Amino acid sequence: MSDNSGLLMTNNATAIKAISNYIYQTIVSIQQQHPEWINPKYKSIPWNNAKNQSTLTNKLTKGLSCAATKEDLQLKVRRI
């Protein structure tokens, strides 16, 4: 059987970046439509600012990349 680990890592990295962007978009939407759902510590942050978007998506990508299995990734996303 061939070793597809490199291909899997590329697909995982692409999926994790997409998940991070979806989480970011969800946070921006929640901040606009239901600001009361946002932790008071983060309410004043302009999440639609490009710098904040980059910082948040990079942190999400880094954190989600640590997941060893699909189940671990799902658990991390739920915790966010």
Secondary structure, DSSP 8 states (H G I E B T S, - for coil): ----HHHHHHHHHHHHHHHHHHHHHHHHHHHHH-GGGS-HHHHTS-TTSHHHHHHHHHHHHHHHHT--SHHHHHHHHHH-
